[in-house]
Amino acid sequence: MKFHRIYFSILFFCVQFSYAQFTSDALRLSSSGFGVSARSLGMGNSYTALANDYSSVFWNPAGLGQIQNSEISVNLSHFIFSDKSDYLTQKETFSNSTTNLNAVGFVFPLPTIRGSFVLALGYSQTTNFTTGLKFSGFNSNSSIIQDWAKDGDVFPLREDGYQSLAYQLWLANIDSVFNGTDWNYHFDSPIKKQLQQSGSILEDGGLDRWSISAAVEAAPQLFLGATLNIIRGKYGFIREYREEDTKGSYNLSPFDFEKLSIQETIEEDIGGFDMQLGMLYNFGNHGSFGIKLQTPTLISTEERFRTLRTVKFTTATPNRQAIETFDEPKLSKPAYQTNYDITSPLVMSVGAAYYIGELLLSGSAEFSDWKQLSFSDIPPDLKYLNTEIKDRFQSTLGFRGGAEYQVPKTVFSLRGGFMLLPSPYKGDPSTFSKKYITGGLGALLEDAVAIDIAYALGCWDSFTDAPNKGFTVLEKITTHTVYTTLTYRY
């Protein structure tokens, strides 16, 4: 005996409320970003021991103590994210880009009897969430429908009336069998495989920092500094996933299954704060040494999350007409809202710089213990995320190096650098480490106006779990970043 429905429509919509927090959310909000200066980017952001302009606010606030003239700095950025995906041996390419005024800063040296005392304040967008992904492939072995209601599994009769998402979407029926004393109910879910699967992910937004910094020369050539950052930002996420019967494998009487679509949207409002503490010692014309500590960032997030699922059927008989359709629910109305807090790990950077004539060499190392990431003020059923962080994450030691050459008898400087930032996930191969090659050019006009431009090429491998359980999308990611900084000193 089977229970079947009478199908009166070609479209059916189902909205599910759910949580969206994952360990990747904590990681994304804890990333420090690319900084705020074309000079530093051109030198591979190896600026911990070299900071001597407004970007010291970000790289090492102690470096502000070296500045003797007031300064106004403006930085423009252009970012391109490119993703080459591989899903079920089919390859796709997708890109996303953004252009921003990502820093405006002011530096004010104050009169002192001896040493120095310097203040700085400004705005910067140091973290950019712009990414994208597109994938597609023919799956001859699996369907997400079987994740919702596996064919032959016991039908879950629950007191709250929720039976199965696949059942609600008319993608599964109930097969009842009388065993002599009672009825047993099982899913009759014939859509199992032979479907074209595709999807896309689009992310945008960023973290803005409003910073105030101070630095002093505590002893001859020894500088100490601190920065307080007030953080505000937004994050947007849209993921779409589709399964289509492109080969006509399923003829469900009286309708054929044609297409299943899933759309997930997330909107986040983000706020928080952190501090940076720095020390820098200058060896005169020989070089310098610096240390920076970034305190754990305390972040509060207000998240609105919605999942919309759409199923389309077509008639098995060409002359059959649909007699009713349902309008799509408005996505502008938030379906689920939650608040949660994230604490990022303490980050320690150590760097050194050395002069060889007109050539300046610099390098730095950055230590982060990603196991210290944590969620707080989250629903009880998500407490496992903190255990998952301990299990999946690891400590990392990133390296940055760079060089700057002052072209003799000119106002021009040539720069180059590299960055190696290991993956925070345990067991990731070396190809998952983020690698950047950078270069730049600077010009100092009349000792008052500095114009700098820098370019960074980034590449690494990654993967994304497809909504269809057990399948992943392999990714090769390439980024292009261009910074242009204009600085006026007076």
N, C-alpha and C positions, 0 to 999 in steps of 0.2 A: 504494500500500500504506500502511495506517495502523496504528499501534500504539495500541490502546485498553486501558483498564483495565476490570475488572469491579468495579462499585461495590457494596460490601457495607454501607455505612453512610450515615446522613443527616448525620453530623457528622464533620468532620476538623479536627484542630488542628495548627498548626505554630508552633514557637517559634524565633525568630531572634535571635541575639546580635549586638549592634551597638554603635557608639559613639553618644553623644548630644550631644557638645560642638558648639556652634555659636558664632558671634560674639555672638549674643544672650545666651548664658550669661555671657560676660565682661561685657557691658553691664549685665545684671541685677545681678550681684554687685558692681558698681562704683558703683551708684546710692546717693547719700548719704541719701535719705529726707527726712522732713518735720520732723525735729527733735523736741524734747521739751518744749515749752512752749506753753500756750494763748495767752499774751501775744504771743510771737513769731509764732505762726501767725495770730493776729488782725490783725497788722500786715504780713502778706504775707511773713513770715520775713525781713524786711529788718532783720536784727539784728546785722550785723557791727560796726557802730559804736555799738550801743546796749546790748549784752549787759551786764546788771548783776544777774543772778540765776543759779540753778543751770544754766540752759540755756546759759550762757557756755561751759560745758565743750564743747558741741557747736558753737556759732556763732562764738565768739571767746574762747579761754581768758584772754586779757589782761583781759577785762571783769570777771573774778572779783576783781581787785585793787581794784575800787570798793566791794565789799561790806564793810560794817562790822559786821554782826551775823551770828551763826550762823544757818543756814537748813536746814530740812528741806522737801523738795519731792516731791510725788507727782503723777503725770500719768496719766489714763485716756484711752483713745482708742477711738473707734468709726469703722469704715471700711466704706463700701459701694462696690463696684465694679460698674458697669452697662455692658453691651456690647450695641449694636445692630448686628447683622451683615447683610450683603447678599452672598448667594452665588447666582449664576445667576439674578438678579433676585428671589429669594425672601428675605424678611427674617425674622430671628429676634431675640429679646431674651433675655438671660441676665444674672443678677447673682450676686454672691458677697459675703460680708461677714464681718467679724471684730471682736471687742471685746477689748481688752488693757489690762493694767496695763503701760504702755509706758515708764515712767520712775520711778525712786526715787533721790533724790540728797541729799547732805549737803554743806554748805559750812561751813568752819571758819576764820575770821580768827584769826591768831595775834598775840600782842603783839609790837610792834616799837618800837624807839627812835624811828624816823622812817619815813615811808612806810607801806607795808603789805605783808603777806605772808599769802596766803590759800591754803588747800588745799581741794580738793573731791574727792569720790569718789561713784560711783553706778553704777546699771544703767539701760540704756535699750534699747528696740527701735526703732531709727531707720529701718529698712528693712522694708517689708511686701511680701510676694510674693503677696498675695491678689488673684487675677484669675479671670476665667471667660469662656467663649465657647461659643456654640452656633450651628450653621449647618445649612442644608438647602436642596436644590435638585434639580431634575430635569435631568440632563445628557443631551442628545440626541446628543452628538458624541464622547464620550470615556469611558474607564474606566481605573482604575488597573491593571487586569489587563493592558492593553496596554503599560503601563510595564514590567511584569515579563516579558512574553513577547508581543512584537508579532506579530500574525498574518502569517505568510510569512517572518519573519526566520529566519536560519540557526540551527539548533538547536545550542547550545553544549555540545559533548561535552568535558568537562574531566576531567583526571586524578583530581581529588579526588572525583569522583562527583556533585558538585553540578550539577544540570541547569538548573533554573529554579524559582523560588518558585511561579510559576503552575502548573508541571508537577507539583510536589510536592503542591499543593493540588487537583489534578485539574481545574484550570480551563483547561488547555491540553493538547493531544495532540501527537504527532509525526507529521508527514507525510513519508514517504520516497519519493523518486523516483529511479529508476535512469537514469543519463545515458549508458548504453552501456558505461562502464568502471568506474563506481563508484556508490555510493548517496549521494544528497544528502538531508540531513535538515532539515526546516523545521518551525516551529511552526504547528500548526493551533489557532488561538485565536479562536473565534467570538464571544466576549463582548466587544463593542467599544463599545457605546453604549446609549442608551435605558434608563438606570438612575437610580433615585432615590439621590442621594448625601447623606449627612448626617454630622455629627460634633459633638464637644464637646471642650473643653479646660478643665481645672480645675487651678489652681495655688494653693498655700498655703505657709506658712512665713514666715520672716523672719530678719534678722540682729540679734543681741543684742550690745551693746557694754558691757563692764565698763571704766569709765574712772577714771583718777586724774589730777588736774590741780593745777597750782600757778601762782600769779601774784604779781608783785611790782610795787610802784611804784618804778621805776628812777630816776625824776626827778619833780619836782612835776607831777602830772597826766599823767604818761607811764607807762603800764602795759604790762608784758610778761608773757606766759603761755604755757603748754604743756599739752597733754593727751596721755596715752598711752592708747590704746584696745586692749583685748584683745577679739577678735571671735569669737563662736560663733554658730552658727545651723543651720537646717535648711531644705530646699526640697523640695517635693513636686509632682509633675507627673503628670497622667493625661490622655492624649488617646485618644479613641475615634473611629473613622471607619468608616462603613458604606456599602455599595453593595447595593441591593435591586432585584430585577426585579419591580417593582410592577405592570407592565402585561403580564406573561407573554410577554415577547418571545423568551425562549430556552427551547426544549424539547429538552434534551439527552438523548437516549435512552441508558439507560433512566431517567435522572433529569433533573428540571428544576433549573436553577440558581435558588436562591431568595435567598441573602444571603451577603455577604462582610463580615466584621467584623475590624477591626484595633484592638488596644489596646496602647498604649505607656505604660509606667510608669517614672518616675525618682524615686529617693530620694537626697538628697545630705546629707552631714554636712559642715559648713563651719567652718573655723577660720582665724584670721589676726590681723593687727595693723596699726595705723597710728598716726601722730602728727599733732597739729594745733599749729601755732605762731601766736601772735597778738601784735599790737601795737594799743594804743588810746590816743589822746590826747584828753583832755577839755578843752574850751574853757570851763570853768566853766558858767555858766548859759546859754551861747549854743549849745552843741552839742558834737559829738565826731566823731572820724575814726578808722576802724579798718581793719586789714589782717589777713587770716588766710591761712595756707598750710596746706593739708592734704597731707601726704606721700603718695606712692603707697601704696595699700593692698596688702599681700601676703596673698593668700588661698590656702589649700590646701583642696581638695575631694576627698572620697571619694564616688564615685557608683556607684549600683547601677541598672542599666538592663535593661529586658526588653521585648520585643515579642512579643505573642501574636496570631496570625492564625487566624480561625475561618471555615470555609465550611460552609454548609448547603445541602443538596439535598433536593428532594421528588420522590416517584415520579411518573412520567408517567401511570401507571395508578392510579386511586384505590384499588383493592383490594390494591395491592402493599404489603407490610409490610417495614419495616426489620428486618434480622436481627442487627444489631450496632451498638453505639454506643461511642464512646471518651470517657473521662472527661477533663475539662479539667485541664491541669496546674495545680498550686498556685502562685499568683502570689506567695505569701509567700517562696518560695525564690528568692534573687537569681540571675538567669541570667548576668549579666555585671557585673563590678566593675572600676572603674578609678580611679586617682588622677591629678589634674592640678593645676597651680598657675596663678594669675592675678595679674598686676600691673596695678593701675589707674593712671590718669594722676595727676600732681600737679594740684591744684585751687587756684586763687588767687581770693580774694574781697576786694573793696575796698568800703567803705561810709562813709556820712556821715549824721549826724543834726543837726537844727536846731530850736531852740525859738522859737516865736512866741507869747509869752504862755502861755496854757493849752494851746496846740496844739503837738504834737511831730511833726515830719516826718522820715522816714528813707528811705534808699534804698541799694541795694547792687548791684554787678555781680560776676558769677562767671565766670571763664574756665577752660575745660577743653579740653585737646587730646586728643580721644578716639583719635587715631592712636597714642597711646602705650600703649594697652591691649595686653597681650600674654599669650599662653599660654606655659607652660614645663612641662617634665617630662611631656610628652604623647607618645603613640605617634608614630613617624615618619610614618605616613600622614596625620597630622593637622597637620603642620607648616605646611601651606598656610593654616591659619586666621590666622596672623600676617600673611601677605601680604594675605589678604582684609580684615583690619582696616584695613591701610594704604589699600586700594583703596576701601573702602565708607564709612569714617568720616571725620569732619571735626572741626575745632575749633568750639567753641560759646561764645557770650557770653550768659549769662542775666541777666535783670534782675528785681529785686524792689523794691517800694515800699510804704510804709505810713504811716499817721497814727494818732495817739492824742490824744484830747481829754479833758482832765480837767474834768469838769463842776463848775463853781464851787460852793463850799459844800456839796459832797457827797463821798461816798467812792467815787463811781463814775467809771470811765473808759470811753469809747467808742472802738472801734478799727475800722480798715478797711485793706485792702491788696490787692495784686495780685502775681502772679508770671507771668513769661514765660520758659519753658525750651525753647530750640530743640532740634529733633531732632538727634542726633549722626550721622545718616545723610546722606551726600551726596545732593543732588538732591531731598530730600523737600520737598513744598510747605509753605507756612506753616501750613496747617491741621494739619500733623503736629506742630507745636510745642505743648507742654503749656501750657495757660493756666488760671490759677486766680484766682478772686475770693474774698476772705476778709473776715470780720468778727468782732468779738468784744466782750466786755463784761468789765470787771474791777471788783472791789471790794476796798478795803483797810480792814480793820477794826482799830481801835485800834493802828494802825501795827505790828501783829504778825501778823495772819492775812490772807493774800491769796487771794481766790477768783477764778479766771479761767476763762472759757469762750470757745471760738472755733469757727468753722465755715469750711470751705473747700470751694468748688465748683470742680471741675476738669473740663475737656473738651478733647478733641483727636481727630483721626482717626488711623487706623492700618490695617494689613492683616496677614493671616497667610497664608502659603502653605498651600494645601490639599495633602494627601498625593497627590492626583491631579495630576501634573505639568502646569504651565502654567496652573493655576487658582489664584486667590487669593480670600480672604474679606475684603471691605471692612468696616471697623469704625468705628463712632462710639462713643467711650468717654466715660463720665461718671463722676466719682467724688464722693463725699460724705464729708468727714472732720470729725469732731467731737472736740475736745480739751477736757478739764476738768482744771485744775491747782489743787491746794491747797498753799499755801506757809505755813509757820510760821517766823517769825523771832524770835530771842530773844537 
